[in-house]
Amino acid sequence: MAWLAATVRLKRRLGAEVVRTDAAACAAASYDSSKLPFRPEAVVVPRVRGDLAVVLRAANRDRVPVTVRGRGTSLTGSAAPVRGGWVVDLLGWNRVRIDAAVGLARVEAGARVAAIQAAADARGWFYPPDPSSREYCTIGGNVACNAGGMHGGKYGVTRDFVLALKGFLPTGEWVEWGADTKKFSAGFNLRDLWIGSEGMLGIVTDATLKLIPRPAARWTLLAAFVDEAAAFRAVGRLLAQRIQPAICEFLDRASVLCAERATGATVFRGQAGRPVVLIELAGHPGEVRDQRKAVLAWAASHALAHRAAASRAEAESLWAVRRKCSGAMFELGDAKLNEDVVVPARNYVRFARFLDRLRRESGLPIPTFGHLGDGNLHVNIMYHRANPAESRAAERAVKRLMAAVVELGGAISGEHGIGLAKSPFLRLQHSPAAVRAMLAVKHALDPQGILNPGKMFEVFRVWEHPRLTVRLPWDHK
Ligand SMILES: Cc1cc2nc3c(=O)[nH]c(=O)nc-3n(C[C@H](O)[C@H](O)[C@H](O)COP(=O)(O)OP(=O)(O)OC[C@H]3O[C@@H](n4cnc5c(N)ncnc54)[C@H](O)[C@@H]3O)c2cc1C
């Protein structure tokens, strides 16, 4: 045990309730949704802010790695303690307070995103970032990964709603970035540096989030297309008309079939085996009415078939089916390279053709679904881990995919982040000078390199790692 003495000292200082070294606690904190297991020495469940300062100072003194954990739904291994050490579990810090007079949510890092949305909704406000994992994941994890979701195209991602953050630098010093105001131009913006820093530049304990008025009207349309390229082309044209759907989700043929089989639902009766686009308009009733006319005209000229959801309940059931897509893919293989690439709208059709080629040439199922409103697509390379030929084909396919999205002017990740899974590709996206600048920031804030080490900058080949076959609570929901 590399840090046994340091762990014993920390336990003596904070108590066995706070510093847990039992096998069950350590096993539960050893992986996230990437299922890459790395056992920590201890799990720290802090009672008060001061406990965190003690942990970070001790970690710096004894050079113990510290990995912060929300709910562990990260798909990239970013929450897995790859170097061991201490995992800080912030799930218990989950207070949510809505300031309905001004439209703000003051939340603690461990608050579930669905709980924040429900509390805002109850007071007539709306918090739009909505990862499919929202029932489980925490706002701390969302800030650290700059999480997005289906509402990204119109409203943006977590970054667009964070006004202020409080927490600890890796050295254990308390800092506050921003204020509960919509404007803040006082000094370097390190609040935005923390957002998307994957728990490597600081520990968030509290956040102030901006809310928007709950949309008074919603309208949902389902459109089926001849093939994937036709769907991509049509959505490109819709966006060019300056129509901003609140949600614009694409499901290719394989995703529709998997989601239907997993849920028992029928996505679009009479259009079996067709790719579909789900569109939701939201806002003031007058605005929704105007946009509805334009969207219906667009669907009439581009889609094979279309129909509006007859009721809110029907619309919600369509969104529920869409949220099950990720888990539903496992009927096509027991391993998945789950990529959340971004492609600019001008290259949608080229990307659809590239995916067709990738499927043909790799011989693997590559179901794809996601957010066409902002070009953030979930490309799922499915294979069987025990089959070496399939594993090699998956590795080649993911490399080609990453190179293609960068060539098309897009991004290797739109919302999941880099973690371990995308570390081999960081340098495809960024120049050597840009990576050096990121490392310089990391070194300046975390001189001992204790916070979430081994991630992002160090190449880790996820397809070579022998994974655990564990079931997580959200896998089959
Ligand atoms: C079924 C499923 C669907 C998903 N759908 C989406 C989606 O639609 N959109 C999307 O963006 N993501 C999605 N995800 C990924 C995941 O839910 C997000 O990345 C989420 O933000 C992780 O939150 P968490 O609380 O589980 O964080 P964790 O997984 O515990 O941690 C993630 C990262 O955040 C860091 N971190 C956590 N808390 C803090 C803190 N307080 N301070 C500093 N760093 C911290 C960790 O160190 C780690 O690097 C999905 C995951 C699953 C399993």
The ligand as an SDF file (V2000), in Angstrom:
LIG
                    3D

 53 58  0  0  0  0  0  0  0  0999 V2000
  -26.4210    6.4800  -19.3180 C   0  0  0  0  0  0  0  0  0  0  0  0
  -25.5590    7.7160  -19.3530 C   0  0  0  0  0  0  0  0  0  0  0  0
  -25.9580    8.7950  -20.1280 C   0  0  0  0  0  0  0  0  0  0  0  0
  -25.1610    9.9470  -20.1660 C   0  0  0  0  0  0  0  0  0  0  0  0
  -25.6000   11.0110  -20.9080 N   0  0  0  0  0  0  0  0  0  0  0  0
  -24.8830   12.1640  -20.9110 C   0  0  0  0  0  0  0  0  0  0  0  0
  -25.3560   13.2970  -21.6460 C   0  0  0  0  0  0  0  0  0  0  0  0
  -26.4120   13.2780  -22.2690 O   0  0  0  0  0  0  0  0  0  0  0  0
  -24.5880   14.4160  -21.6140 N   0  0  0  0  0  0  0  0  0  0  0  0
  -23.4180   14.4850  -20.8970 C   0  0  0  0  0  0  0  0  0  0  0  0
  -22.7790   15.5450  -20.8910 O   0  0  0  0  0  0  0  0  0  0  0  0
  -22.9560   13.4220  -20.2130 N   0  0  0  0  0  0  0  0  0  0  0  0
  -23.6550   12.2730  -20.1950 C   0  0  0  0  0  0  0  0  0  0  0  0
  -23.1910   11.1860  -19.4830 N   0  0  0  0  0  0  0  0  0  0  0  0
  -21.8850   11.2810  -18.7930 C   0  0  0  0  0  0  0  0  0  0  0  0
  -21.9370   11.7310  -17.3220 C   0  0  0  0  0  0  0  0  0  0  0  0
  -23.2180   11.5600  -16.7660 O   0  0  0  0  0  0  0  0  0  0  0  0
  -21.5040   13.1860  -17.1970 C   0  0  0  0  0  0  0  0  0  0  0  0
  -20.1410   13.3140  -17.5670 O   0  0  0  0  0  0  0  0  0  0  0  0
  -21.6840   13.7900  -15.7950 C   0  0  0  0  0  0  0  0  0  0  0  0
  -21.3060   15.1470  -15.8550 O   0  0  0  0  0  0  0  0  0  0  0  0
  -20.8600   13.1130  -14.6930 C   0  0  0  0  0  0  0  0  0  0  0  0
  -21.3900   13.5110  -13.4300 O   0  0  0  0  0  0  0  0  0  0  0  0
  -21.0830   12.6720  -12.1120 P   0  0  0  0  0  0  0  0  0  0  0  0
  -21.7000   13.3530  -10.9620 O   0  0  0  0  0  0  0  0  0  0  0  0
  -21.4620   11.2610  -12.3000 O   0  0  0  0  0  0  0  0  0  0  0  0
  -19.4970   12.8470  -12.0500 O   0  0  0  0  0  0  0  0  0  0  0  0
  -18.3850   11.7350  -11.8720 P   0  0  0  0  0  0  0  0  0  0  0  0
  -18.5250   10.7010  -12.9250 O   0  0  0  0  0  0  0  0  0  0  0  0
  -18.3400   11.2870  -10.4730 O   0  0  0  0  0  0  0  0  0  0  0  0
  -17.0790   12.6150  -12.1780 O   0  0  0  0  0  0  0  0  0  0  0  0
  -16.8340   13.0940  -13.4740 C   0  0  0  0  0  0  0  0  0  0  0  0
  -15.6240   14.0410  -13.4360 C   0  0  0  0  0  0  0  0  0  0  0  0
  -15.9600   15.1750  -12.6640 O   0  0  0  0  0  0  0  0  0  0  0  0
  -15.0320   15.3480  -11.6000 C   0  0  0  0  0  0  0  0  0  0  0  0
  -15.8030   15.8840  -10.4760 N   0  0  0  0  0  0  0  0  0  0  0  0
  -16.9330   15.3760   -9.9260 C   0  0  0  0  0  0  0  0  0  0  0  0
  -17.3660   16.1770   -8.9390 N   0  0  0  0  0  0  0  0  0  0  0  0
  -16.4860   17.2050   -8.8570 C   0  0  0  0  0  0  0  0  0  0  0  0
  -16.3810   18.3530   -8.0260 C   0  0  0  0  0  0  0  0  0  0  0  0
  -17.2720   18.6030   -7.0750 N   0  0  0  0  0  0  0  0  0  0  0  0
  -15.3460   19.2080   -8.2190 N   0  0  0  0  0  0  0  0  0  0  0  0
  -14.4230   18.9620   -9.1920 C   0  0  0  0  0  0  0  0  0  0  0  0
  -14.4790   17.9020  -10.0030 N   0  0  0  0  0  0  0  0  0  0  0  0
  -15.4970   17.0300   -9.8360 C   0  0  0  0  0  0  0  0  0  0  0  0
  -14.4570   13.9630  -11.3660 C   0  0  0  0  0  0  0  0  0  0  0  0
  -13.1710   14.0440  -10.7700 O   0  0  0  0  0  0  0  0  0  0  0  0
  -14.3940   13.4440  -12.7880 C   0  0  0  0  0  0  0  0  0  0  0  0
  -13.2600   13.9480  -13.4250 O   0  0  0  0  0  0  0  0  0  0  0  0
  -23.9490   10.0160  -19.4310 C   0  0  0  0  0  0  0  0  0  0  0  0
  -23.5580    8.9260  -18.6410 C   0  0  0  0  0  0  0  0  0  0  0  0
  -24.3560    7.7890  -18.6020 C   0  0  0  0  0  0  0  0  0  0  0  0
  -23.9170    6.6460  -17.7360 C   0  0  0  0  0  0  0  0  0  0  0  0
  1  2  1  0
  2  3  1  0
  2 52  2  0
  3  4  2  0
  4  5  1  0
  4 50  1  0
  5  6  2  0
  6  7  1  0
  6 13  1  0
  7  8  2  0
  7  9  1  0
  9 10  1  0
 10 11  2  0
 10 12  1  0
 12 13  2  0
 13 14  1  0
 14 15  1  0
 14 50  1  0
 15 16  1  0
 16 17  1  0
 16 18  1  0
 18 19  1  0
 18 20  1  0
 20 21  1  0
 20 22  1  0
 22 23  1  0
 23 24  1  0
 24 25  2  0
 24 26  1  0
 24 27  1  0
 27 28  1  0
 28 29  2  0
 28 30  1  0
 28 31  1  0
 31 32  1  0
 32 33  1  0
 33 34  1  0
 33 48  1  0
 34 35  1  0
 35 36  1  0
 35 46  1  0
 36 37  1  0
 36 45  1  0
 37 38  2  0
 38 39  1  0
 39 40  1  0
 39 45  2  0
 40 41  1  0
 40 42  2  0
 42 43  1  0
 43 44  2  0
 44 45  1  0
 46 47  1  0
 46 48  1  0
 48 49  1  0
 50 51  2  0
 51 52  1  0
 52 53  1  0
M  END
$$$$
